[in-house]
Amino acid sequence: MTHEIRIDDFDCAILAALQKDGAMTNAALAERVNLSASQISRRRSALEEAGVIEGYSARLGAAKLGYGLRAVIRVNLRSHGPGKDEDFARFVASHPQIRSAFSVSGDADYILDVRMTDLDAFADFVHSALLPHPQVSQVRSEIVLKTLKDDRGLPLG
């Protein structure tokens, strides 16, 4: 259910704090934002119900979990159409190593952000799964050498 909501400075402060630590309790948020815990609870619930807060998750250390390679892959399809684009979307959804996928303008049809254990796993994915896909006409990939910034939140006031 979607509700319209007005975002004020307190809501922005709550959202900014939760972007940094989604596990913050209402009591901790109350101290940070200078509101009572009950006001925080009410506002947080309203932000969740309105879809401003879509969910909570933990940020995991990819390298600590064995995912030492990140790549950005630009994909061009042979042709487009409802069935063909949906087929590629199903392919993307079925591969958990594809962490994000975007339909884009420019010289690629799609941009994929992938996480792999190593270069061999990446090569296997590209050669065994991506290139053989019947809709894929071209693949260009870049291996991420160093992450300068990876802020998944939104800029708030």
ChimeraX commands (.cxc) that place a marker at each C-alpha (Angstrom):
marker #1 position 0.00,0.00,0.00 radius 0.5
marker #1 position 1.47,3.37,-1.00 radius 0.5
marker #1 position 0.97,6.42,1.18 radius 0.5
marker #1 position 1.97,9.97,0.40 radius 0.5
marker #1 position 4.36,11.30,2.95 radius 0.5
marker #1 position 6.00,14.62,3.61 radius 0.5
marker #1 position 9.69,14.33,4.45 radius 0.5
marker #1 position 10.88,16.88,6.98 radius 0.5
marker #1 position 14.30,17.49,8.55 radius 0.5
marker #1 position 13.68,14.88,11.26 radius 0.5
marker #1 position 12.77,12.28,8.65 radius 0.5
marker #1 position 15.91,13.14,6.67 radius 0.5
marker #1 position 18.00,12.71,9.81 radius 0.5
marker #1 position 16.35,9.34,10.51 radius 0.5
marker #1 position 16.94,8.20,6.93 radius 0.5
marker #1 position 20.56,9.37,6.94 radius 0.5
marker #1 position 21.24,7.49,10.18 radius 0.5
marker #1 position 19.54,4.33,8.93 radius 0.5
marker #1 position 21.51,4.43,5.67 radius 0.5
marker #1 position 24.68,4.24,7.74 radius 0.5
marker #1 position 23.34,1.61,10.16 radius 0.5
marker #1 position 20.05,-0.04,9.30 radius 0.5
marker #1 position 20.17,-2.01,12.56 radius 0.5
marker #1 position 19.86,1.11,14.74 radius 0.5
marker #1 position 17.23,0.76,17.41 radius 0.5
marker #1 position 14.54,3.39,17.87 radius 0.5
marker #1 position 16.21,4.36,21.15 radius 0.5
marker #1 position 19.55,4.95,19.41 radius 0.5
marker #1 position 17.81,6.89,16.63 radius 0.5
marker #1 position 15.99,8.97,19.24 radius 0.5
marker #1 position 19.31,10.04,20.77 radius 0.5
marker #1 position 20.80,10.83,17.36 radius 0.5
marker #1 position 17.79,12.80,16.05 radius 0.5
marker #1 position 16.64,14.37,19.34 radius 0.5
marker #1 position 13.13,12.94,19.30 radius 0.5
marker #1 position 11.45,10.47,21.63 radius 0.5
marker #1 position 11.64,6.77,20.84 radius 0.5
marker #1 position 7.87,6.69,20.32 radius 0.5
marker #1 position 8.09,9.54,17.77 radius 0.5
marker #1 position 10.93,7.69,16.02 radius 0.5
marker #1 position 8.85,4.50,15.94 radius 0.5
marker #1 position 5.87,6.32,14.44 radius 0.5
marker #1 position 7.97,8.12,11.83 radius 0.5
marker #1 position 9.95,5.00,10.95 radius 0.5
marker #1 position 6.74,3.01,10.45 radius 0.5
marker #1 position 5.30,5.76,8.26 radius 0.5
marker #1 position 8.49,5.84,6.15 radius 0.5
marker #1 position 8.32,2.04,5.77 radius 0.5
marker #1 position 4.61,2.03,4.87 radius 0.5
marker #1 position 5.13,4.78,2.30 radius 0.5
marker #1 position 7.91,2.78,0.65 radius 0.5
marker #1 position 10.57,5.40,1.41 radius 0.5
marker #1 position 12.35,2.70,3.42 radius 0.5
marker #1 position 12.18,-0.34,1.15 radius 0.5
marker #1 position 13.93,-2.76,3.51 radius 0.5
marker #1 position 17.00,-3.43,5.61 radius 0.5
marker #1 position 20.12,-5.40,4.82 radius 0.5
marker #1 position 23.66,-6.00,6.01 radius 0.5
marker #1 position 26.66,-4.86,3.96 radius 0.5
marker #1 position 28.96,-7.82,3.64 radius 0.5
marker #1 position 32.73,-7.83,3.08 radius 0.5
marker #1 position 32.97,-9.42,-0.38 radius 0.5
marker #1 position 36.69,-10.19,-0.14 radius 0.5
marker #1 position 36.27,-11.70,3.34 radius 0.5
marker #1 position 33.67,-14.07,1.89 radius 0.5
marker #1 position 35.86,-15.12,-1.04 radius 0.5
marker #1 position 34.52,-12.78,-3.72 radius 0.5
marker #1 position 37.81,-11.21,-4.79 radius 0.5
marker #1 position 36.74,-10.06,-8.24 radius 0.5
marker #1 position 34.24,-7.44,-9.26 radius 0.5
marker #1 position 33.55,-6.63,-12.89 radius 0.5
marker #1 position 31.32,-4.35,-14.89 radius 0.5
marker #1 position 30.00,-5.95,-18.06 radius 0.5
marker #1 position 28.42,-4.07,-20.94 radius 0.5
marker #1 position 26.07,-6.24,-22.98 radius 0.5
marker #1 position 24.47,-5.67,-26.37 radius 0.5
marker #1 position 21.58,-7.82,-27.55 radius 0.5
marker #1 position 21.08,-9.05,-31.12 radius 0.5
marker #1 position 17.54,-7.71,-31.30 radius 0.5
marker #1 position 14.84,-6.34,-29.05 radius 0.5
marker #1 position 11.25,-7.10,-28.38 radius 0.5
marker #1 position 9.04,-8.01,-25.42 radius 0.5
marker #1 position 9.87,-11.72,-25.42 radius 0.5
marker #1 position 13.56,-11.23,-26.11 radius 0.5
marker #1 position 14.12,-8.60,-23.42 radius 0.5
marker #1 position 12.12,-10.67,-20.91 radius 0.5
marker #1 position 14.25,-13.72,-21.76 radius 0.5
marker #1 position 17.43,-11.78,-20.99 radius 0.5
marker #1 position 15.85,-10.45,-17.78 radius 0.5
marker #1 position 15.15,-14.05,-16.70 radius 0.5
marker #1 position 18.77,-14.95,-17.48 radius 0.5
marker #1 position 19.98,-12.08,-15.28 radius 0.5
marker #1 position 17.63,-13.05,-12.44 radius 0.5
marker #1 position 18.83,-16.66,-12.55 radius 0.5
marker #1 position 22.51,-15.82,-11.99 radius 0.5
marker #1 position 23.25,-14.72,-8.42 radius 0.5
marker #1 position 26.74,-13.52,-9.35 radius 0.5
marker #1 position 25.03,-10.69,-11.25 radius 0.5
marker #1 position 24.45,-8.33,-8.34 radius 0.5
marker #1 position 22.97,-5.40,-10.28 radius 0.5
marker #1 position 21.71,-5.04,-13.82 radius 0.5
marker #1 position 20.61,-1.91,-15.63 radius 0.5
marker #1 position 19.03,-1.22,-18.99 radius 0.5
marker #1 position 20.93,1.85,-20.18 radius 0.5
marker #1 position 21.23,4.38,-22.95 radius 0.5
marker #1 position 24.50,4.76,-24.83 radius 0.5
marker #1 position 26.64,2.17,-26.55 radius 0.5
marker #1 position 25.41,-0.79,-24.45 radius 0.5
marker #1 position 21.94,-2.19,-23.91 radius 0.5
marker #1 position 22.66,-3.45,-20.39 radius 0.5
marker #1 position 25.25,-2.93,-17.69 radius 0.5
marker #1 position 25.88,-5.81,-15.29 radius 0.5
marker #1 position 27.73,-5.56,-11.99 radius 0.5
marker #1 position 29.09,-9.00,-11.14 radius 0.5
marker #1 position 30.93,-10.48,-8.16 radius 0.5
marker #1 position 33.07,-13.56,-8.63 radius 0.5
marker #1 position 35.55,-15.52,-6.60 radius 0.5
marker #1 position 38.39,-15.05,-9.08 radius 0.5
marker #1 position 39.35,-14.51,-12.72 radius 0.5
marker #1 position 38.82,-18.18,-13.61 radius 0.5
marker #1 position 35.24,-18.08,-12.28 radius 0.5
marker #1 position 34.66,-14.84,-14.20 radius 0.5
marker #1 position 36.01,-16.32,-17.44 radius 0.5
marker #1 position 33.87,-19.41,-16.95 radius 0.5
marker #1 position 30.74,-17.28,-16.44 radius 0.5
marker #1 position 31.42,-15.16,-19.52 radius 0.5
marker #1 position 32.31,-18.09,-21.79 radius 0.5
marker #1 position 29.86,-20.69,-20.47 radius 0.5
marker #1 position 26.81,-18.60,-19.61 radius 0.5
marker #1 position 26.83,-15.07,-20.97 radius 0.5
marker #1 position 28.33,-15.38,-24.47 radius 0.5
marker #1 position 26.31,-18.49,-25.40 radius 0.5
marker #1 position 23.02,-16.77,-24.55 radius 0.5
marker #1 position 21.10,-16.54,-27.84 radius 0.5
marker #1 position 20.21,-12.85,-27.36 radius 0.5
marker #1 position 23.75,-11.67,-26.57 radius 0.5
marker #1 position 25.65,-10.19,-29.52 radius 0.5
marker #1 position 28.49,-8.38,-27.78 radius 0.5
marker #1 position 30.10,-8.37,-24.34 radius 0.5
marker #1 position 32.66,-5.85,-23.11 radius 0.5
marker #1 position 33.92,-6.11,-19.57 radius 0.5
marker #1 position 36.06,-4.15,-17.17 radius 0.5
marker #1 position 37.63,-5.66,-14.08 radius 0.5
marker #1 position 37.41,-3.36,-11.05 radius 0.5
marker #1 position 40.97,-2.78,-9.84 radius 0.5
marker #1 position 40.20,-0.50,-6.92 radius 0.5
marker #1 position 36.98,0.84,-5.42 radius 0.5
marker #1 position 37.17,4.57,-4.82 radius 0.5
marker #1 position 33.60,4.95,-3.62 radius 0.5
marker #1 position 30.76,2.50,-3.11 radius 0.5
marker #1 position 28.06,4.44,-1.31 radius 0.5
marker #1 position 24.77,2.68,-1.91 radius 0.5
marker #1 position 22.70,5.27,-0.09 radius 0.5
marker #1 position 21.08,8.42,-1.39 radius 0.5
marker #1 position 22.31,11.97,-0.80 radius 0.5
marker #1 position 19.97,13.49,1.77 radius 0.5
marker #1 position 19.80,17.23,2.45 radius 0.5
marker link #1:1,2 radius 0.2
marker link #1:2,3 radius 0.2
marker link #1:3,4 radius 0.2
marker link #1:4,5 radius 0.2
marker link #1:5,6 radius 0.2
marker link #1:6,7 radius 0.2
marker link #1:7,8 radius 0.2
marker link #1:8,9 radius 0.2
marker link #1:9,10 radius 0.2
marker link #1:10,11 radius 0.2
marker link #1:11,12 radius 0.2
marker link #1:12,13 radius 0.2
marker link #1:13,14 radius 0.2
marker link #1:14,15 radius 0.2
marker link #1:15,16 radius 0.2
marker link #1:16,17 radius 0.2
marker link #1:17,18 radius 0.2
marker link #1:18,19 radius 0.2
marker link #1:19,20 radius 0.2
marker link #1:20,21 radius 0.2
marker link #1:21,22 radius 0.2
marker link #1:22,23 radius 0.2
marker link #1:23,24 radius 0.2
marker link #1:24,25 radius 0.2
marker link #1:25,26 radius 0.2
marker link #1:26,27 radius 0.2
marker link #1:27,28 radius 0.2
marker link #1:28,29 radius 0.2
marker link #1:29,30 radius 0.2
marker link #1:30,31 radius 0.2
marker link #1:31,32 radius 0.2
marker link #1:32,33 radius 0.2
marker link #1:33,34 radius 0.2
marker link #1:34,35 radius 0.2
marker link #1:35,36 radius 0.2
marker link #1:36,37 radius 0.2
marker link #1:37,38 radius 0.2
marker link #1:38,39 radius 0.2
marker link #1:39,40 radius 0.2
marker link #1:40,41 radius 0.2
marker link #1:41,42 radius 0.2
marker link #1:42,43 radius 0.2
marker link #1:43,44 radius 0.2
marker link #1:44,45 radius 0.2
marker link #1:45,46 radius 0.2
marker link #1:46,47 radius 0.2
marker link #1:47,48 radius 0.2
marker link #1:48,49 radius 0.2
marker link #1:49,50 radius 0.2
marker link #1:50,51 radius 0.2
marker link #1:51,52 radius 0.2
marker link #1:52,53 radius 0.2
marker link #1:53,54 radius 0.2
marker link #1:54,55 radius 0.2
marker link #1:55,56 radius 0.2
marker link #1:56,57 radius 0.2
marker link #1:57,58 radius 0.2
marker link #1:58,59 radius 0.2
marker link #1:59,60 radius 0.2
marker link #1:60,61 radius 0.2
marker link #1:61,62 radius 0.2
marker link #1:62,63 radius 0.2
marker link #1:63,64 radius 0.2
marker link #1:64,65 radius 0.2
marker link #1:65,66 radius 0.2
marker link #1:66,67 radius 0.2
marker link #1:67,68 radius 0.2
marker link #1:68,69 radius 0.2
marker link #1:69,70 radius 0.2
marker link #1:70,71 radius 0.2
marker link #1:71,72 radius 0.2
marker link #1:72,73 radius 0.2
marker link #1:73,74 radius 0.2
marker link #1:74,75 radius 0.2
marker link #1:75,76 radius 0.2
marker link #1:76,77 radius 0.2
marker link #1:77,78 radius 0.2
marker link #1:78,79 radius 0.2
marker link #1:79,80 radius 0.2
marker link #1:80,81 radius 0.2
marker link #1:81,82 radius 0.2
marker link #1:82,83 radius 0.2
marker link #1:83,84 radius 0.2
marker link #1:84,85 radius 0.2
marker link #1:85,86 radius 0.2
marker link #1:86,87 radius 0.2
marker link #1:87,88 radius 0.2
marker link #1:88,89 radius 0.2
marker link #1:89,90 radius 0.2
marker link #1:90,91 radius 0.2
marker link #1:91,92 radius 0.2
marker link #1:92,93 radius 0.2
marker link #1:93,94 radius 0.2
marker link #1:94,95 radius 0.2
marker link #1:95,96 radius 0.2
marker link #1:96,97 radius 0.2
marker link #1:97,98 radius 0.2
marker link #1:98,99 radius 0.2
marker link #1:99,100 radius 0.2
marker link #1:100,101 radius 0.2
marker link #1:101,102 radius 0.2
marker link #1:102,103 radius 0.2
marker link #1:103,104 radius 0.2
marker link #1:104,105 radius 0.2
marker link #1:105,106 radius 0.2
marker link #1:106,107 radius 0.2
marker link #1:107,108 radius 0.2
marker link #1:108,109 radius 0.2
marker link #1:109,110 radius 0.2
marker link #1:110,111 radius 0.2
marker link #1:111,112 radius 0.2
marker link #1:112,113 radius 0.2
marker link #1:113,114 radius 0.2
marker link #1:114,115 radius 0.2
marker link #1:115,116 radius 0.2
marker link #1:116,117 radius 0.2
marker link #1:117,118 radius 0.2
marker link #1:118,119 radius 0.2
marker link #1:119,120 radius 0.2
marker link #1:120,121 radius 0.2
marker link #1:121,122 radius 0.2
marker link #1:122,123 radius 0.2
marker link #1:123,124 radius 0.2
marker link #1:124,125 radius 0.2
marker link #1:125,126 radius 0.2
marker link #1:126,127 radius 0.2
marker link #1:127,128 radius 0.2
marker link #1:128,129 radius 0.2
marker link #1:129,130 radius 0.2
marker link #1:130,131 radius 0.2
marker link #1:131,132 radius 0.2
marker link #1:132,133 radius 0.2
marker link #1:133,134 radius 0.2
marker link #1:134,135 radius 0.2
marker link #1:135,136 radius 0.2
marker link #1:136,137 radius 0.2
marker link #1:137,138 radius 0.2
marker link #1:138,139 radius 0.2
marker link #1:139,140 radius 0.2
marker link #1:140,141 radius 0.2
marker link #1:141,142 radius 0.2
marker link #1:142,143 radius 0.2
marker link #1:143,144 radius 0.2
marker link #1:144,145 radius 0.2
marker link #1:145,146 radius 0.2
marker link #1:146,147 radius 0.2
marker link #1:147,148 radius 0.2
marker link #1:148,149 radius 0.2
marker link #1:149,150 radius 0.2
marker link #1:150,151 radius 0.2
marker link #1:151,152 radius 0.2
marker link #1:152,153 radius 0.2
marker link #1:153,154 radius 0.2
marker link #1:154,155 radius 0.2
marker link #1:155,156 radius 0.2
marker link #1:156,157 radius 0.2
view
